[in-house]
Amino acid sequence: MDDFILTLVASDTPLSAAHMAIIERFMGESAIMITQPPQWLKEHKAADFMLDTKPTIDHIKSLRRLFAEDKIDIFVTPAATREKKLLVADMDSTIVDGETLDELADFAGIKDKIAAITERAMRGELDFHDALRERVGLLKGLPQDSLQKTLERTAFNKGAQTFIKTLRDNGVTCVLVSGGFTFFTEYFASAAGFNAHHGNILHIEDGKLTGTVGEPILDKESKVAYLTKYTQELGLDTTQTMAIGDGANDLPMLQTAGQGFGYHGKPLIKDQIENCIIHGDLTAVLYALGYSDF
């Protein structure tokens, strides 16, 4: 029988014996055996439980509710394939804080209008291609230097650089793949230490945005294609891969990877992806992968 590891990661409230007891009681009621005493990854911050059966996503959702008040995240990984060798990561609202296209729109005075379209697209309510073309079209004539200004006001999400550095230091190939734009992916990939980056291309003429985007548009299928491409090029098995993202555009990639992680995801992500960072920062994934020293 395969073993699985359930990992608790605290945010504000330290892990305690009471939290351990909740897991023990829940697993007993769910007919899932804890096969070893819980092990600290970092005392009062993260702990592992070895299980004889994989909890279902409904089990995970129940545990999320039990630990919501104390802001504790829950992850489940197969013990035999916990170690990963490839990460494919989304950029906007995952590696960086916010949506770069929305921030760019602020310089055109239409941030709220653009952001509303972005939100619906990320929830899966709009066709991604149409939504992207519409938003870029509304930026026609915006000065090129608005890109640099947007870059300067965009920050990494907490833990992003530690997340990537730790993975790179442990031999993981890290690829940034975004439905956003290469102007931003190039900078943030370099600053965080990614091996490679891919994004959409904004057309610029005479120092202004033309209101068009390069074709073909990098979309959810493209993200899966890049995941597959790097998996094959590196000679990896799918079980050695992972992906992280927050929106509907990331869902197929998260479902295709050996391990998919949602990061403060849209409802669609929380509903379908079992491993979600709901309360913590990006370093929570490192604990889920078994790292403790970073």
C-alpha positions in Angstrom: 0.0 0.0 0.0 1.3 3.4 -0.9 2.0 5.9 1.9 1.0 9.5 1.8 2.3 12.5 3.9 -0.1 15.1 5.3 1.6 18.3 6.1 0.3 21.1 8.3 1.8 24.5 7.9 1.0 27.3 10.3 0.8 31.0 9.5 -0.1 33.1 12.6 -1.1 30.5 15.2 1.7 28.1 16.1 1.1 24.4 15.7 0.3 22.8 19.0 -0.7 19.4 20.5 -4.3 20.5 20.1 -3.9 20.7 16.3 -2.2 17.3 16.3 -5.1 15.9 18.2 -7.6 17.3 15.6 -5.7 15.4 12.9 -5.6 12.2 14.9 -9.3 12.3 15.7 -10.3 13.2 12.1 -8.2 10.4 10.6 -9.7 7.9 13.0 -13.2 9.0 12.1 -12.2 8.7 8.4 -10.7 5.2 8.7 -7.3 6.5 7.6 -4.4 5.2 9.7 -1.6 7.4 10.9 1.4 5.0 10.6 4.0 7.0 12.4 4.2 9.6 15.2 4.0 13.1 13.7 7.3 14.6 12.8 8.3 18.3 13.0 9.7 19.9 9.9 10.1 23.0 11.9 8.8 23.1 15.5 5.4 24.7 15.9 5.5 25.8 12.2 5.2 22.7 10.1 4.6 19.0 10.8 4.2 15.7 8.8 1.8 12.9 9.4 2.4 9.6 7.5 -0.9 8.1 6.3 -1.7 4.7 4.9 -4.4 6.1 2.6 -4.7 9.3 0.6 -7.4 11.6 2.0 -10.0 12.6 -0.6 -10.5 16.2 -1.6 -13.6 16.3 0.5 -11.5 15.2 3.5 -9.1 18.1 2.6 -12.0 20.6 2.4 -13.2 19.5 5.8 -9.8 19.9 7.3 -9.5 23.4 5.8 -12.7 24.3 7.6 -11.4 22.8 10.9 -8.2 24.8 10.6 -9.5 28.0 9.1 -9.7 30.0 12.3 -6.1 29.3 13.1 -5.0 29.9 9.5 -3.3 26.5 9.0 -2.7 25.1 5.5 -3.0 21.4 4.7 -1.1 19.5 2.0 -1.0 15.9 0.9 1.9 14.4 -1.0 2.8 10.8 -2.0 5.7 9.7 0.1 7.5 7.9 -2.8 7.4 10.9 -5.2 7.6 13.9 -2.8 10.8 15.1 -4.3 10.3 17.2 -7.5 12.7 18.2 -10.3 10.6 20.7 -12.3 8.5 23.6 -11.3 6.2 25.5 -13.8 4.8 28.6 -12.1 2.3 31.3 -13.0 3.4 34.9 -12.5 0.5 37.3 -11.8 -1.0 36.9 -8.4 1.2 33.9 -7.8 4.9 34.8 -8.0 4.1 38.6 -8.0 1.5 40.5 -6.1 -1.4 41.5 -8.3 -2.1 41.5 -12.0 0.4 43.4 -14.1 -2.1 44.1 -16.9 -4.5 45.7 -14.3 -1.7 47.9 -13.0 -0.7 48.9 -16.5 -4.3 49.9 -17.1 -4.0 52.3 -14.1 -1.8 54.5 -16.2 -4.6 54.7 -18.8 -7.1 55.6 -16.1 -9.1 52.4 -16.6 -7.8 50.0 -14.0 -11.2 49.2 -12.5 -12.6 48.4 -16.0 -9.7 46.2 -16.9 -9.6 44.6 -13.5 -13.2 43.6 -13.7 -12.6 41.7 -17.0 -9.4 40.1 -15.5 -11.3 38.9 -12.5 -14.0 37.2 -14.6 -11.4 35.7 -16.9 -9.4 34.3 -13.9 -12.6 32.8 -12.5 -13.2 31.0 -15.8 -16.3 33.1 -16.8 -14.8 34.5 -20.0 -12.8 33.2 -22.9 -9.2 34.0 -22.1 -8.2 34.9 -25.6 -11.1 37.3 -26.1 -10.6 38.8 -22.7 -6.9 39.4 -23.3 -7.5 41.0 -26.7 -10.2 43.2 -25.3 -8.1 44.4 -22.4 -5.0 45.0 -24.5 -7.1 46.8 -27.1 -8.3 49.3 -24.4 -4.7 50.2 -23.8 -4.0 51.4 -27.4 -1.9 54.5 -27.4 -0.5 54.1 -23.9 3.1 55.3 -23.8 5.7 52.5 -23.7 7.3 53.9 -20.5 4.1 52.9 -18.6 5.5 49.3 -18.7 8.6 50.3 -16.7 6.4 52.3 -14.3 4.2 49.3 -13.8 7.3 47.1 -13.2 8.6 49.5 -10.6 5.4 49.3 -8.6 5.0 45.5 -8.8 6.5 43.4 -6.0 7.1 39.7 -5.4 4.6 37.9 -3.3 6.0 37.0 0.2 8.4 34.0 0.1 8.7 34.0 -3.7 12.5 34.5 -3.9 13.2 32.0 -1.1 10.8 29.5 -2.8 12.7 29.7 -6.1 16.2 29.9 -4.6 15.6 26.8 -2.4 14.3 24.8 -5.3 17.2 25.9 -7.5 19.7 25.0 -4.8 18.2 21.5 -4.7 18.4 20.9 -8.4 14.9 21.8 -9.4 14.4 23.5 -12.9 12.1 26.5 -12.5 10.1 27.9 -15.4 7.9 31.0 -15.3 5.0 30.7 -17.7 2.5 33.5 -17.8 -0.6 34.7 -19.8 0.9 38.1 -19.0 3.7 39.8 -20.9 7.3 39.0 -21.6 8.3 42.5 -20.5 7.4 41.4 -17.0 8.3 37.7 -17.1 11.8 38.6 -18.2 12.5 40.8 -15.3 10.8 38.7 -12.6 12.3 35.4 -13.9 15.8 36.9 -13.7 15.3 38.6 -10.3 13.9 35.4 -8.7 16.3 33.0 -10.4 14.1 31.1 -12.8 15.8 29.0 -15.4 13.5 30.2 -18.2 10.4 32.3 -18.8 7.5 32.5 -21.3 4.7 35.0 -21.8 2.7 37.0 -24.3 4.1 39.8 -26.5 2.7 43.3 -26.4 3.1 45.1 -29.7 4.7 48.6 -29.6 5.1 51.1 -32.4 6.5 54.6 -32.1 6.8 54.4 -28.4 3.2 53.5 -27.8 1.2 50.3 -27.3 -0.7 49.4 -30.5 -3.5 47.7 -28.7 -2.6 44.3 -30.1 -0.9 41.2 -28.7 1.3 38.7 -30.5 -0.3 35.5 -31.8 -0.6 32.7 -30.8 -1.7 33.8 -27.4 -0.1 31.9 -24.5 -3.1 30.4 -22.7 -4.0 27.5 -20.4 -3.2 24.9 -23.1 0.2 26.6 -23.7 1.0 26.2 -20.0 0.3 22.5 -20.2 2.4 22.3 -23.4 5.4 24.0 -21.7 5.0 21.7 -18.7 5.1 18.7 -21.1 8.0 20.2 -23.1 10.3 20.7 -20.2 9.3 17.3 -18.6 10.3 15.6 -21.8 13.5 17.6 -22.4 14.7 16.9 -18.9 13.9 13.2 -19.2 11.5 13.3 -16.2 8.5 11.4 -15.2 5.4 13.4 -14.6 5.5 12.5 -10.9 8.7 14.5 -10.7 6.9 17.7 -11.7 4.9 20.4 -10.0 3.0 23.5 -10.9 1.6 26.5 -9.0 -1.0 29.1 -9.9 -4.1 30.9 -8.8 -6.7 31.1 -11.6 -8.7 29.2 -14.1 -6.0 29.7 -16.7 -3.7 27.6 -14.5 -6.1 24.8 -13.7 -5.2 22.3 -16.5 -1.5 22.8 -15.7 -2.1 22.1 -12.0 -4.1 19.0 -12.9 -1.4 17.7 -15.3 1.6 18.2 -13.1 2.7 15.5 -10.7 1.7 17.9 -7.9 -0.4 21.0 -8.4 -0.5 23.8 -5.9 -3.0 26.6 -5.7 -1.8 29.9 -4.3 -4.5 32.1 -2.7 -6.6 30.7 -5.6 -9.9 31.6 -7.1 -12.9 29.5 -6.0 -12.4 27.1 -9.0 -8.9 26.3 -7.8 -9.8 25.7 -4.2 -12.7 23.5 -5.3 -10.6 21.2 -7.6 -7.0 21.4 -6.3 -6.4 19.6 -3.1 -3.1 21.3 -2.3 -3.8 25.0 -1.8 -2.0 27.7 0.1 -4.9 29.6 1.6 -3.3 31.4 4.5 0.5 31.2 4.2 3.1 32.5 1.8 4.9 30.6 -1.0 7.4 28.9 1.4 4.5 26.8 2.5 5.1 24.7 -0.6 8.7 24.0 0.5 7.4 22.4 3.7 4.9 20.4 1.6 7.8 19.1 -0.3 9.7 18.1 2.9 12.1 21.0 3.1 12.8 22.3 6.5 16.1 24.3 6.2 15.7 27.5 4.2 
